[in-house]
């Protein structure tokens, strides 16, 4: 049984459903395994437990938002 696990920030129920459906469909098509055999789990992590490039995710997200608001000028 193929097993797919995703770790990341908290998601809305609709996002989880879409992620599970699309990951399963894509992996099924690539691996030629029926979708019924796939197990997908989502492990949600609070932002305070995530860092990227040596920085807390809150700082990374804030910088991303600023850059997007500036039209990518940073």
FIKOLZA-1660 file (N, C-alpha, C; in steps of 0.1 Angstrom, whole numbers, plus 5000, padded with zeros to 4 digits):
% residues 74
   i   px   py   pz ch aa at
   1 5008 4988 5000  A  X  N
   1 5000 5000 5000  A  X CA
   1 5009 5012 5000  A  X  C
   2 5008 5021 4990  A  X  N
   2 5016 5033 4989  A  X CA
   2 5011 5043 5000  A  X  C
   3 5021 5049 5007  A  X  N
   3 5018 5058 5018  A  X CA
   3 5024 5072 5014  A  X  C
   4 5016 5082 5015  A  X  N
   4 5020 5096 5012  A  X CA
   4 5018 5104 5025  A  X  C
   5 5028 5111 5030  A  X  N
   5 5026 5119 5042  A  X CA
   5 5031 5133 5038  A  X  C
   6 5023 5143 5043  A  X  N
   6 5026 5157 5041  A  X CA
   6 5027 5164 5055  A  X  C
   7 5038 5171 5057  A  X  N
   7 5040 5179 5069  A  X CA
   7 5040 5193 5065  A  X  C
   8 5033 5202 5073  A  X  N
   8 5033 5216 5070  A  X CA
   8 5024 5223 5079  A  X  C
   9 5021 5235 5075  A  X  N
   9 5013 5244 5083  A  X CA
   9 4998 5239 5084  A  X  C
  10 4990 5245 5092  A  X  N
  10 4976 5241 5094  A  X CA
  10 4969 5245 5081  A  X  C
  11 4959 5236 5078  A  X  N
  11 4951 5238 5066  A  X CA
  11 4936 5238 5069  A  X  C
  12 4929 5244 5061  A  X  N
  12 4914 5243 5062  A  X CA
  12 4909 5230 5057  A  X  C
  13 4898 5225 5062  A  X  N
  13 4893 5212 5058  A  X CA
  13 4892 5210 5042  A  X  C
  14 4888 5221 5035  A  X  N
  14 4887 5220 5021  A  X CA
  14 4900 5219 5014  A  X  C
  15 4911 5225 5020  A  X  N
  15 4924 5223 5015  A  X CA
  15 4929 5209 5017  A  X  C
  16 4926 5204 5029  A  X  N
  16 4930 5190 5031  A  X CA
  16 4924 5180 5021  A  X  C
  17 4911 5182 5019  A  X  N
  17 4904 5173 5010  A  X CA
  17 4910 5174 4996  A  X  C
  18 4913 5186 4991  A  X  N
  18 4919 5188 4978  A  X CA
  18 4933 5182 4977  A  X  C
  19 4940 5184 4988  A  X  N
  19 4954 5179 4988  A  X CA
  19 4954 5163 4987  A  X  C
  20 4945 5157 4995  A  X  N
  20 4944 5143 4995  A  X CA
  20 4940 5137 4982  A  X  C
  21 4929 5144 4976  A  X  N
  21 4924 5139 4963  A  X CA
  21 4935 5141 4952  A  X  C
  22 4941 5152 4952  A  X  N
  22 4951 5155 4941  A  X CA
  22 4964 5147 4942  A  X  C
  23 4969 5145 4954  A  X  N
  23 4981 5137 4956  A  X CA
  23 4978 5123 4952  A  X  C
  24 4966 5118 4957  A  X  N
  24 4963 5104 4954  A  X CA
  24 4961 5102 4939  A  X  C
  25 4954 5111 4932  A  X  N
  25 4952 5109 4917  A  X CA
  25 4965 5110 4910  A  X  C
  26 4974 5119 4913  A  X  N
  26 4986 5121 4906  A  X CA
  26 4995 5108 4909  A  X  C
  27 4997 5104 4921  A  X  N
  27 5005 5093 4924  A  X CA
  27 5000 5080 4918  A  X  C
  28 4986 5078 4918  A  X  N
  28 4980 5067 4912  A  X CA
  28 4983 5066 4897  A  X  C
  29 4982 5078 4890  A  X  N
  29 4985 5078 4876  A  X CA
  29 5000 5075 4873  A  X  C
  30 5009 5080 4881  A  X  N
  30 5023 5078 4878  A  X CA
  30 5027 5064 4881  A  X  C
  31 5022 5059 4893  A  X  N
  31 5026 5045 4897  A  X CA
  31 5018 5034 4892  A  X  C
  32 5007 5037 4885  A  X  N
  32 4998 5027 4879  A  X CA
  32 4993 5018 4891  A  X  C
  33 4989 5024 4902  A  X  N
  33 4983 5017 4913  A  X CA
  33 4969 5023 4915  A  X  C
  34 4959 5015 4918  A  X  N
  34 4946 5020 4920  A  X CA
  34 4945 5030 4932  A  X  C
  35 4938 5041 4931  A  X  N
  35 4937 5051 4941  A  X CA
  35 4933 5045 4955  A  X  C
  36 4925 5034 4954  A  X  N
  36 4920 5028 4966  A  X CA
  36 4931 5022 4975  A  X  C
  37 4943 5020 4970  A  X  N
  37 4954 5015 4978  A  X CA
  37 4962 5025 4985  A  X  C
  38 4960 5038 4982  A  X  N
  38 4968 5048 4988  A  X CA
  38 4963 5053 5001  A  X  C
  39 4973 5055 5010  A  X  N
  39 4971 5061 5023  A  X CA
  39 4977 5074 5024  A  X  C
  40 4970 5085 5027  A  X  N
  40 4976 5098 5028  A  X CA
  40 4973 5103 5042  A  X  C
  41 4984 5109 5048  A  X  N
  41 4982 5115 5061  A  X CA
  41 4988 5129 5060  A  X  C
  42 4982 5138 5068  A  X  N
  42 4986 5152 5069  A  X CA
  42 4990 5155 5083  A  X  C
  43 5002 5159 5085  A  X  N
  43 5007 5162 5099  A  X CA
  43 5008 5178 5099  A  X  C
  44 4999 5184 5106  A  X  N
  44 5000 5199 5107  A  X CA
  44 5009 5203 5119  A  X  C
  45 5017 5213 5115  A  X  N
  45 5026 5218 5125  A  X CA
  45 5023 5233 5128  A  X  C
  46 5023 5237 5140  A  X  N
  46 5021 5251 5143  A  X CA
  46 5033 5259 5138  A  X  C
  47 5031 5271 5134  A  X  N
  47 5042 5280 5129  A  X CA
  47 5054 5281 5138  A  X  C
  48 5051 5281 5151  A  X  N
  48 5063 5282 5160  A  X CA
  48 5072 5270 5160  A  X  C
  49 5068 5259 5153  A  X  N
  49 5076 5247 5152  A  X CA
  49 5082 5246 5139  A  X  C
  50 5082 5257 5130  A  X  N
  50 5087 5256 5117  A  X CA
  50 5097 5267 5115  A  X  C
  51 5109 5264 5108  A  X  N
  51 5118 5274 5105  A  X CA
  51 5123 5271 5090  A  X  C
  52 5127 5281 5083  A  X  N
  52 5132 5280 5070  A  X CA
  52 5145 5289 5069  A  X  C
  53 5155 5283 5064  A  X  N
  53 5168 5291 5062  A  X CA
  53 5173 5297 5075  A  X  C
  54 5170 5290 5086  A  X  N
  54 5175 5295 5099  A  X CA
  54 5166 5306 5105  A  X  C
  55 5154 5308 5100  A  X  N
  55 5145 5318 5105  A  X CA
  55 5132 5312 5108  A  X  C
  56 5125 5317 5119  A  X  N
  56 5112 5313 5122  A  X CA
  56 5102 5315 5110  A  X  C
  57 5093 5306 5108  A  X  N
  57 5084 5308 5096  A  X CA
  57 5076 5321 5096  A  X  C
  58 5073 5326 5108  A  X  N
  58 5066 5339 5109  A  X CA
  58 5074 5350 5102  A  X  C
  59 5087 5350 5104  A  X  N
  59 5095 5360 5097  A  X CA
  59 5095 5358 5082  A  X  C
  60 5096 5346 5078  A  X  N
  60 5097 5343 5064  A  X CA
  60 5084 5347 5057  A  X  C
  61 5072 5343 5064  A  X  N
  61 5059 5347 5058  A  X CA
  61 5058 5362 5058  A  X  C
  62 5062 5369 5068  A  X  N
  62 5061 5384 5068  A  X CA
  62 5069 5390 5057  A  X  C
  63 5081 5385 5054  A  X  N
  63 5089 5390 5043  A  X CA
  63 5083 5387 5030  A  X  C
  64 5077 5375 5028  A  X  N
  64 5070 5372 5016  A  X CA
  64 5058 5381 5013  A  X  C
  65 5051 5384 5024  A  X  N
  65 5039 5393 5022  A  X CA
  65 5044 5407 5018  A  X  C
  66 5054 5412 5025  A  X  N
  66 5059 5425 5021  A  X CA
  66 5064 5425 5007  A  X  C
  67 5071 5415 5003  A  X  N
  67 5076 5415 4989  A  X CA
  67 5065 5414 4979  A  X  C
  68 5054 5407 4982  A  X  N
  68 5043 5406 4973  A  X CA
  68 5035 5419 4972  A  X  C
  69 5034 5426 4984  A  X  N
  69 5027 5439 4984  A  X CA
  69 5035 5449 4976  A  X  C
  70 5049 5448 4976  A  X  N
  70 5057 5457 4969  A  X CA
  70 5058 5453 4954  A  X  C
  71 5051 5443 4950  A  X  N
  71 5052 5439 4936  A  X CA
  71 5064 5431 4933  A  X  C
  72 5070 5425 4943  A  X  N
  72 5082 5417 4940  A  X CA
  72 5095 5426 4939  A  X  C
  73 5094 5438 4943  A  X  N
  73 5105 5447 4942  A  X CA
  73 5116 5445 4952  A  X  C
  74 5115 5436 4961  A  X  N
  74 5125 5434 4971  A  X CA
  74 5135 5423 4967  A  X  C
% end
